[in-house]
Amino acid sequence: MVLGILGTGHLASYTVAGLRHAGDRRRIILSPRNASTAAQLAEEHGCEVASSNQDVIDNSEVVLLSVRPGNRKSLLTGLQFKSNQLVISVMAGVSVEELLQFSNLSDVTLVRSLPIQCSAVGVGPVPLFPANEEAQQMLAALGSVVVLGSEHQFETASSIGCMHGWVYPWLAAMSRWAQEQGMESEAAGELTLAAVAGAVAYSQAQGPSSMAGIGDGIADEGTYTLAGLQQMQSQNAFVAWTEAMDMVAEKARQ
């Protein structure tokens, strides 16, 4: 199915790169919006740049709405979508109900998703609401599709997606600490990434509900692991993370 993308920013770039990384060679038609990014995606990933947003819609079976939430009115006003056309919104914080207030979307099949940076290499969470088989099949190229049962659950998933961005400074801090102890930069980075990748892989092998139990099993009485964990807990390290996710979720729901 031909994919048309309205808005060619970061989310569009992740989506295109992820599809091509997975070997998806479908025809992809890009909005002329953000001409430099559109031209780069066309050159690197074999996409086409349309002459107008309406041209994108007219020549696509699936349309990705990929502009900043505040630009949705200027994007959607005046466009004509096909009846039952699959429209996937990746505009954070914009509910299906809000989108259906646009009369030109009243007759489409409308779903929400939110790929994140690691989707470009086909890994990471890809939330989807509501369930839609065609959307799920395409988005599976970008990572692990998680079908959610409500808008509230989707906004929670969006907050977890934001946490993905917080992981990178944490990784950098761990690597930097090792360098300060005298380790070479490359070795510090490799050890940091391997440690975190190993924890993720082991948790996946044991099942998603196993994470707390694995941690308890490692942090036995008298271990350095437990001593370090208690130090972090005394500084409310994990509380700060959950409070940050609460803040992001509240902003999204507003």
Contacts in CASP RR format, 6 or more apart in sequence:
PFRMAT RR
TARGET T0000
AUTHOR 0000-0000-0000
METHOD contacts of the structure
MODEL  1
MVLGILGTGHLASYTVAGLRHAGDRRRIILSPRNASTAAQLAEEHGCEVA
SSNQDVIDNSEVVLLSVRPGNRKSLLTGLQFKSNQLVISVMAGVSVEELL
QFSNLSDVTLVRSLPIQCSAVGVGPVPLFPANEEAQQMLAALGSVVVLGS
EHQFETASSIGCMHGWVYPWLAAMSRWAQEQGMESEAAGELTLAAVAGAV
AYSQAQGPSSMAGIGDGIADEGTYTLAGLQQMQSQNAFVAWTEAMDMVAE
KARQ
1 26 0 8 1.000
1 61 0 8 1.000
1 62 0 8 1.000
1 86 0 8 1.000
1 134 0 8 1.000
1 138 0 8 1.000
2 26 0 8 1.000
2 27 0 8 1.000
2 28 0 8 1.000
2 29 0 8 1.000
2 59 0 8 1.000
2 60 0 8 1.000
2 61 0 8 1.000
2 62 0 8 1.000
3 19 0 8 1.000
3 26 0 8 1.000
3 27 0 8 1.000
3 28 0 8 1.000
3 29 0 8 1.000
3 60 0 8 1.000
3 61 0 8 1.000
3 62 0 8 1.000
3 63 0 8 1.000
3 64 0 8 1.000
3 138 0 8 1.000
4 28 0 8 1.000
4 29 0 8 1.000
4 30 0 8 1.000
4 31 0 8 1.000
4 56 0 8 1.000
4 57 0 8 1.000
4 59 0 8 1.000
4 60 0 8 1.000
4 62 0 8 1.000
4 63 0 8 1.000
4 64 0 8 1.000
5 12 0 8 1.000
5 15 0 8 1.000
5 16 0 8 1.000
5 28 0 8 1.000
5 29 0 8 1.000
5 30 0 8 1.000
5 31 0 8 1.000
5 56 0 8 1.000
5 63 0 8 1.000
5 64 0 8 1.000
5 66 0 8 1.000
6 31 0 8 1.000
6 33 0 8 1.000
6 53 0 8 1.000
6 56 0 8 1.000
6 57 0 8 1.000
6 63 0 8 1.000
6 64 0 8 1.000
6 65 0 8 1.000
6 66 0 8 1.000
6 67 0 8 1.000
6 75 0 8 1.000
7 30 0 8 1.000
7 31 0 8 1.000
7 33 0 8 1.000
7 34 0 8 1.000
7 65 0 8 1.000
7 66 0 8 1.000
7 67 0 8 1.000
7 75 0 8 1.000
8 30 0 8 1.000
8 31 0 8 1.000
8 33 0 8 1.000
8 34 0 8 1.000
8 37 0 8 1.000
8 38 0 8 1.000
8 41 0 8 1.000
8 66 0 8 1.000
9 34 0 8 1.000
9 37 0 8 1.000
9 66 0 8 1.000
10 117 0 8 1.000
11 66 0 8 1.000
11 90 0 8 1.000
11 114 0 8 1.000
11 115 0 8 1.000
12 30 0 8 1.000
12 37 0 8 1.000
12 41 0 8 1.000
12 64 0 8 1.000
12 66 0 8 1.000
13 37 0 8 1.000
13 41 0 8 1.000
13 120 0 8 1.000
14 115 0 8 1.000
14 116 0 8 1.000
14 117 0 8 1.000
14 119 0 8 1.000
14 120 0 8 1.000
14 142 0 8 1.000
15 64 0 8 1.000
15 66 0 8 1.000
15 90 0 8 1.000
15 115 0 8 1.000
15 119 0 8 1.000
15 142 0 8 1.000
16 28 0 8 1.000
16 41 0 8 1.000
16 45 0 8 1.000
16 47 0 8 1.000
17 45 0 8 1.000
17 119 0 8 1.000
17 120 0 8 1.000
17 121 0 8 1.000
18 24 0 8 1.000
18 119 0 8 1.000
18 120 0 8 1.000
18 121 0 8 1.000
18 122 0 8 1.000
18 141 0 8 1.000
18 142 0 8 1.000
19 26 0 8 1.000
19 28 0 8 1.000
19 138 0 8 1.000
19 141 0 8 1.000
19 142 0 8 1.000
20 45 0 8 1.000
20 46 0 8 1.000
21 120 0 8 1.000
21 121 0 8 1.000
21 122 0 8 1.000
21 141 0 8 1.000
22 122 0 8 1.000
22 141 0 8 1.000
22 142 0 8 1.000
23 141 0 8 1.000
24 138 0 8 1.000
24 141 0 8 1.000
27 48 0 8 1.000
28 45 0 8 1.000
28 46 0 8 1.000
28 47 0 8 1.000
28 48 0 8 1.000
29 47 0 8 1.000
29 48 0 8 1.000
29 49 0 8 1.000
29 50 0 8 1.000
29 55 0 8 1.000
29 56 0 8 1.000
29 59 0 8 1.000
29 60 0 8 1.000
30 38 0 8 1.000
30 41 0 8 1.000
30 42 0 8 1.000
30 47 0 8 1.000
30 48 0 8 1.000
30 49 0 8 1.000
30 50 0 8 1.000
30 56 0 8 1.000
31 38 0 8 1.000
31 49 0 8 1.000
31 50 0 8 1.000
31 53 0 8 1.000
31 56 0 8 1.000
32 38 0 8 1.000
32 49 0 8 1.000
32 50 0 8 1.000
32 51 0 8 1.000
32 52 0 8 1.000
32 53 0 8 1.000
33 53 0 8 1.000
33 67 0 8 1.000
35 49 0 8 1.000
38 47 0 8 1.000
38 49 0 8 1.000
39 49 0 8 1.000
41 47 0 8 1.000
42 48 0 8 1.000
42 49 0 8 1.000
50 56 0 8 1.000
50 59 0 8 1.000
53 75 0 8 1.000
53 79 0 8 1.000
54 79 0 8 1.000
54 80 0 8 1.000
56 63 0 8 1.000
57 63 0 8 1.000
57 79 0 8 1.000
57 80 0 8 1.000
57 81 0 8 1.000
57 82 0 8 1.000
57 85 0 8 1.000
58 82 0 8 1.000
60 85 0 8 1.000
61 85 0 8 1.000
61 86 0 8 1.000
62 85 0 8 1.000
62 86 0 8 1.000
62 87 0 8 1.000
62 88 0 8 1.000
62 134 0 8 1.000
62 135 0 8 1.000
62 138 0 8 1.000
63 81 0 8 1.000
63 85 0 8 1.000
63 86 0 8 1.000
63 87 0 8 1.000
63 88 0 8 1.000
64 88 0 8 1.000
64 89 0 8 1.000
64 90 0 8 1.000
65 72 0 8 1.000
65 75 0 8 1.000
65 76 0 8 1.000
65 87 0 8 1.000
65 88 0 8 1.000
65 89 0 8 1.000
65 90 0 8 1.000
65 91 0 8 1.000
65 99 0 8 1.000
66 90 0 8 1.000
66 91 0 8 1.000
67 75 0 8 1.000
67 91 0 8 1.000
68 91 0 8 1.000
69 91 0 8 1.000
69 92 0 8 1.000
69 93 0 8 1.000
69 94 0 8 1.000
72 91 0 8 1.000
72 94 0 8 1.000
72 99 0 8 1.000
76 102 0 8 1.000
76 104 0 8 1.000
76 105 0 8 1.000
77 102 0 8 1.000
78 104 0 8 1.000
79 104 0 8 1.000
80 104 0 8 1.000
81 87 0 8 1.000
81 104 0 8 1.000
81 105 0 8 1.000
81 107 0 8 1.000
81 108 0 8 1.000
82 108 0 8 1.000
83 107 0 8 1.000
83 108 0 8 1.000
84 107 0 8 1.000
84 108 0 8 1.000
84 109 0 8 1.000
85 108 0 8 1.000
85 109 0 8 1.000
86 108 0 8 1.000
86 109 0 8 1.000
86 111 0 8 1.000
86 132 0 8 1.000
86 134 0 8 1.000
86 135 0 8 1.000
87 105 0 8 1.000
87 108 0 8 1.000
87 109 0 8 1.000
87 110 0 8 1.000
87 111 0 8 1.000
88 111 0 8 1.000
88 112 0 8 1.000
88 113 0 8 1.000
88 135 0 8 1.000
88 139 0 8 1.000
89 96 0 8 1.000
89 99 0 8 1.000
89 110 0 8 1.000
89 111 0 8 1.000
89 112 0 8 1.000
89 113 0 8 1.000
90 112 0 8 1.000
90 113 0 8 1.000
90 114 0 8 1.000
90 115 0 8 1.000
92 114 0 8 1.000
92 158 0 8 1.000
92 252 0 8 1.000
93 155 0 8 1.000
93 158 0 8 1.000
93 252 0 8 1.000
93 253 0 8 1.000
94 112 0 8 1.000
95 112 0 8 1.000
95 151 0 8 1.000
96 110 0 8 1.000
96 111 0 8 1.000
96 112 0 8 1.000
96 129 0 8 1.000
96 130 0 8 1.000
96 151 0 8 1.000
97 151 0 8 1.000
99 105 0 8 1.000
99 110 0 8 1.000
100 106 0 8 1.000
100 110 0 8 1.000
109 132 0 8 1.000
111 128 0 8 1.000
111 129 0 8 1.000
111 130 0 8 1.000
111 132 0 8 1.000
111 135 0 8 1.000
112 127 0 8 1.000
112 128 0 8 1.000
112 129 0 8 1.000
112 151 0 8 1.000
112 154 0 8 1.000
113 126 0 8 1.000
113 127 0 8 1.000
113 128 0 8 1.000
113 129 0 8 1.000
113 135 0 8 1.000
113 139 0 8 1.000
114 126 0 8 1.000
114 127 0 8 1.000
114 154 0 8 1.000
114 157 0 8 1.000
114 158 0 8 1.000
114 161 0 8 1.000
115 126 0 8 1.000
115 139 0 8 1.000
115 142 0 8 1.000
116 124 0 8 1.000
116 125 0 8 1.000
116 161 0 8 1.000
116 164 0 8 1.000
116 165 0 8 1.000
117 164 0 8 1.000
117 165 0 8 1.000
118 124 0 8 1.000
118 164 0 8 1.000
119 126 0 8 1.000
119 142 0 8 1.000
119 143 0 8 1.000
122 141 0 8 1.000
122 142 0 8 1.000
122 143 0 8 1.000
123 143 0 8 1.000
123 144 0 8 1.000
124 142 0 8 1.000
124 143 0 8 1.000
124 144 0 8 1.000
124 164 0 8 1.000
125 143 0 8 1.000
125 144 0 8 1.000
125 146 0 8 1.000
125 157 0 8 1.000
125 160 0 8 1.000
125 161 0 8 1.000
125 164 0 8 1.000
126 139 0 8 1.000
126 140 0 8 1.000
126 142 0 8 1.000
126 143 0 8 1.000
126 144 0 8 1.000
126 145 0 8 1.000
126 146 0 8 1.000
127 145 0 8 1.000
127 146 0 8 1.000
127 148 0 8 1.000
127 154 0 8 1.000
127 157 0 8 1.000
127 158 0 8 1.000
128 135 0 8 1.000
128 136 0 8 1.000
128 139 0 8 1.000
128 145 0 8 1.000
128 146 0 8 1.000
128 147 0 8 1.000
128 148 0 8 1.000
129 147 0 8 1.000
129 148 0 8 1.000
129 149 0 8 1.000
129 150 0 8 1.000
129 151 0 8 1.000
129 153 0 8 1.000
129 154 0 8 1.000
130 147 0 8 1.000
130 149 0 8 1.000
131 147 0 8 1.000
131 149 0 8 1.000
136 145 0 8 1.000
136 147 0 8 1.000
139 145 0 8 1.000
146 157 0 8 1.000
148 154 0 8 1.000
148 157 0 8 1.000
152 253 0 8 1.000
155 249 0 8 1.000
155 252 0 8 1.000
155 253 0 8 1.000
156 249 0 8 1.000
158 248 0 8 1.000
158 249 0 8 1.000
158 252 0 8 1.000
159 245 0 8 1.000
159 246 0 8 1.000
159 248 0 8 1.000
159 249 0 8 1.000
159 252 0 8 1.000
160 245 0 8 1.000
162 245 0 8 1.000
162 248 0 8 1.000
163 241 0 8 1.000
163 244 0 8 1.000
163 245 0 8 1.000
166 241 0 8 1.000
166 244 0 8 1.000
171 189 0 8 1.000
171 192 0 8 1.000
171 193 0 8 1.000
171 196 0 8 1.000
174 192 0 8 1.000
175 185 0 8 1.000
175 188 0 8 1.000
175 189 0 8 1.000
175 191 0 8 1.000
175 192 0 8 1.000
176 188 0 8 1.000
178 187 0 8 1.000
178 188 0 8 1.000
178 189 0 8 1.000
178 191 0 8 1.000
178 192 0 8 1.000
179 185 0 8 1.000
179 188 0 8 1.000
183 191 0 8 1.000
202 214 0 8 1.000
203 210 0 8 1.000
203 211 0 8 1.000
203 214 0 8 1.000
206 214 0 8 1.000
218 225 0 8 1.000
219 225 0 8 1.000
219 226 0 8 1.000
219 229 0 8 1.000
220 226 0 8 1.000
232 238 0 8 1.000
END
